[in-house]
Every structure is written in structure tokens, then in C-alpha cells.
Amino acid sequence: MSVLIINPNSTEAMTQSMLAAARAATPDLMFDAMTSHDGPPAIQGREDGALAEGPLLRLIDTVTAEGIIVGCFDDTALAEAAKRAPCPVIGLGQAAFFDCALRHRRFSVVTTLSVSVPVIEANIVGYGLSGHLGRVRASDVPVLELERDPQAACAPILAQARRALEEDQVDAIVLGCAGMVKVIAAMRAELPCPVIDPVESAARAMLWMTR
């Protein structure tokens, strides 16, 4: 089965990181990836998401695959992409949230900037999963900083995750950005709970969505 990851932002390094993570998580599927070069360099909040929608949907209209992953935690244009594509489509955030819900886990999300928080909260409500949510927390780490210096970016993300475990009455942490794939190993080494990588969740969901 061939699955295509489409990155709605124009940062090629992030596309390649997602592709590597998906292949490692689900070797039984064939993954490829595309970058939306007409999208913004990063998607942080509603304005960036709006800028990314048009270029992303134009790619959706032209590609051929047996499954598509929208490679943004904000699930940019996901509903419209699913309507247009002739194959199953899933978003990173959507996959991570349902991964937790199906395992009866209550979770908090640690994302990048505060501008992304209302987008993520609205998505969780829209999926009917607000009962599983502790809180959406911002680490104040810009998306592109995850590409430039993931080691430095890890500390504030980890700090928010620890606060979530102390304050939010949750038993899992969801990393709320595709770029956080570079800090997932460090987070899992430090935290005493499941740490959900949305790229892994989406890749594994494609195993049954493409059957």
C-alpha cells in the first residue's frame, strides 16, 4: 500500500523528518512525501493555516495514492482534503487524539506557540474528544526552532509536559507539532507516561485505513 505524506508548509527538512518517522513506525507500508512549496514556512495559528490551505488542496487534487496523511498537527484543510481525495485521508492531530481515545487515555497536548492553542482545542471539540483532553499547552518554541536546534527546544517542551502530568490529571502527553518528531526520543526517556508522536499515530492508522 502506498501512503503519501503531504507537508502543508514549505520546510523540506520537516517533510523528510516526517517521512523517516513514518517509515520507521510502519515498515509494512510504502511511504512517500511531498512538500507544499507554495505554503508558509511554518503553520502557527489560523492565519498560517489559511495561507496553507489553497496550495495544499491543489496538491490533493493532483496526487495519486492509496492513503494520504496531512502532515500538520493543526489538521490544515483536513475536512476538505478528505472530500476531494479518492482515498483515505488523516491528519496528524486527528490521528494522535483518536490514538489516545481508543486506548482510554486522558491526554494533554504540548504544542509550539499560544496562537496554535485555539486551533487545536477547536479540532478536539470537533472530533468529539473534549472529554479526553486535559489541556492544550504552549511551550513558546517556534516551529522552525525545532528544525534549527531541537536539543535546545526540548527543554521548554519537557517542562510543559511535566506540568501537565502534575496539574492536568492526564496519563499521556501528545506532542503538538510535526516538527517535534526530533525530540520524541528525549521526551520518552524523561517522562513516566506514554508520549504520543502524531506522525507515528497517523502512519499506524493507515495500516487499517488502507485495507
N, C-alpha and C positions, 0 to 999 in steps of 0.2 A: 504494500500500500504506500502511495506517495503522499506526503503531507508537506504543505508549503507554509512556512512562517513568513508573514509579511510584516516588516517593521514600519509603522506609520511615520516614524521620524527618519531624518536623513543621516543619522550617525551609523556608518557602516560597521564600526567596531562593535557596536551593540548588537547588530544583526548577527555577526559572526559568533559573539558570545552566546546568544540565544540558541543558535544552530548547534554549537558544540554541546550545550547543556541538554538540548532535546535528544540529540543522538546518544548521549551517554545514558539518559534516563530510559529511553525506549529503543533499544537496538533492533527490535523486531520490525520497526517501521523505517521507511526511507524518507529522510527529511531533506528539504532544500529550503533556501531562504532568499528573500528579496528585500531590498531597501527602497523606501519611497523617497527618492532623491528630491522630489518637489515638496516634501513635508518640512516642518520646522526641525532644527537640530535636536530638540528635546520637546516632550509634551509634558507641560507643567500647568495644569488647570484648564478651564473651559476655553480660554482664548486659543491656546496652542492646539487643543483638541479640534476646535472649529477649523483652524488652518490646515490641519492634517486630514480632515475628512474627505475633501474633494480628491486630492491625489491618491489617497488610499482606495477610494471606491473606483477610481479609474483603473487601478491595477486589478482590483477584484473582477472587473468586467472583462479583463483580457487573459487571465491566467487559467491554466488547466491543472487540476489536482484532484485527488480523492478526499482531501481534507485540508482545511485552511485554519491556521492559528493567527489571530490578530495580535501581533507582538507588542502590545502596550497594556499595562496594568489598568489604565483607565477604560479599557474596552472601547476604544475610539470607533465610532460608527458601527458598532457590532451588529445592532439590530438590522440596519440597512444592508450591511455586508452579507448577513445570513439570508436575507431575502433575495439578493442578487446572485449569489453563488450557487452553482449546481451541485454542491457538495456540502457536507457538514462544516460549520464554522464555529469556532470557540474563541473566547477572549481569555487573556491571562488572568485577569481579576476574577472573571466568572468561574474559571476552572479551579482556582485556589479556594474560592468561597465554598463551592459545592464539594470540593475535596474534604474540607473541614466538616461541612454539614452532614455529609454521608457517613462520616466517621463519628458523628455525635460530639464534635469538638466545638467548644466555645473559643473564639479567637479574637485577638486584636490585630490590627494592621499597623505596621510601621512603614510609612511612605517617605517621600522626599520633602517637599515644601508644603506649607499650610494651604497654599492655593489649590492643591490637589485633594485636600480632605473632603470638601463638599461633593466633589465629583464621585469619589469612591463611596461616600456614605449614601448618596442617591442611588448608585448602582446596586448596593447591597439591599436597600429597601425595595428597589425594583425587582430584584430576584426573589423577594420574599424571604430573605435570610436575616433580617434585622434581629431576630431572636437569638441568633448565634453570635452576634457581634458584641464584643466588649467596648472597644473604642477604636477610632482611626487616629493615629498619632503621627505628627510630622517630626522628622529628625532634623529639619533645616539643612539637609545636604542636597545641593542641586544635582539634578540628574547627571549632567556631564562631569561633575566631580567624581562620580563613581567610575567613570572611564579614566580620568586623569590620575587619581590617587585612591584606589579602592581601600588600601590599608588605612589611610587617614580617615576615610569616610566611614569606616566600620565602627569607630568608637561612638559617635553620637547615635548611630542606629542601634547599637548594642545597648546603650544607656536607656533609650526609649523602650526597647524590648524588656529590659529588666524592670522598668517602672510599670509596664503593662502587667507583668506577672505579679507584681506586688499589689497593684491597685485595681486592676480591671476584672478580677475573678475569671481569668481565662486559663485554658490549658494548652493553647497553641498560639504561635506567632506567625502571621503571614507577612512576608516581605513584599512591600507595595510598590515595586518598580522592577521592570525587566532588567535594568542595569545592576540590580542587587545580586544578580547571579554570581558576580565576582566576590561577594562577601559571604555567600551562603555557607561555605565550609567553616569559616571562622565563627560565624554565628552558631552553628550547630555544635561546635566544640565548646562554646562558652555557656550555652543555655540548657537547662534541665528539662526541656519540653520539645515537642515537635516544632520544627521551623519549616514553614511551607515555602518552597520555591515555586512561584507561579508557572515558570517555564516547564518544570518537571510535571506539575499538575496537568497542564494543558497537553503535554506530549503523551502522558499516560492515558488521559481521557480519550485521545484519538485512537487508542487501541480498540475500544469498543464502539466509538462513533463511526469508524470507517468499516466496520464489519457488515 
